[in-house]
Amino acid sequence: MPSRLLPLAAAVTLTLGLASCAGSPTPSPTAPSFPADGHGAIAGAEEVAEPQLGLTTIDHEGRVTHLDLLDESVTALGTIAAPIAMTTDGRYLFADTGDGVEVVDSGVWTWDHVDHFHYYRAEPALLGAVAGDGSATVATTNSSTTGGIGISFADSGDAVLLDTEALSKGEIRERFRIERAPHEGSVVPIGSFALVTEPDGETGGVVVGYTADGERTGLRETCVAPAGTITTRVGAVIGCADGALLAQVEDGAVVVDRIPYPEHAPAGAVSSFHNREGRPTVAGLAGATDIRLLDTRTRSWTLLTAPTPLAQVTAVGDEDDTLLALAQDGRVLVLDATDGGVRAETPPLVAASLTAGETPTLIADQHRAYLSGPAEHRLFEIDYADDARLARSFDTADAPAFVAETGR
């Protein structure tokens, strides 16, 4: 499949019919709760009939570019401070610059109404920065118009909760900013609450509950060496040295379940989790060939051994129990989540040397996988259900150092 050279051109707005919504179903007990009206709409946004999927990238100098995956048009969104890391919720990009977090609104998002979805397009924007000292750890939810965004600054120890509804209106508003001892921690939003890590000399680390207004709730859970967080349809996951915590809101309060690793698990812990957004199963690496799957519905771990050293693994969470992995030699592997077997693979697509600043990113959605090649100045679209077929590739003018699939 030949690559496509993408010029910087004006984005084309597609005129599509409005998605319908007959009513507001009652959320399932394990699903996030959403407002009964609004369906994720905001003033100035257009509701459209299909997800406005795109790849929004940031290069090493902070140039932000959006590739529309529907019509393949490319738009230059502007320039932010040079980033060192990036986190996304599927609409916003939160770029860590080392002394703050720049917020980019891609202008496209999906709103989950439990049994169906609503899709929106608005004007993209560079919203500004959240000030902070040191590297930042950002935690998001699956909603782009409600709830909060958590930011933890390592050098100052500041714990910040942003108002997502305000972000959807173009305003950066802090719900709270809490002073803590400096550490590599996290602030994890969950409903109208947040879980905030704190260093603890006796236990090595704790997670403390706060309201969205910054008041302690009384919740306190031990979590040694907290690292890695992700939100699923079930709740918010926080990685710990001995397993994970799963937080849910029940009857107006946060409830936390502890999910320890199995006794036979090898030494090591997962430091980052990945999945198809919102799905209940997440995946991570505790070593180059040590894959760990966490099913947040059954509160159980599955341990697998990879067939080759990996750089990243992500859970698709489909009926076929699919795992996607990026091998350290640059191949994308389609694995069986039940036994780790290889179903299909691509040839090497990206540089084998996964050096800092050039590390590729692997993203899974319902139908495709996307892989960034910063060194190659290329983005790859892979049909993982069709023998890992390379569906499209896109040459980029700038190195896609950081990439997010937006509109989902």
Disulfide bonds with the S-S distance in Angstrom:
Cys223-Cys240 2.03
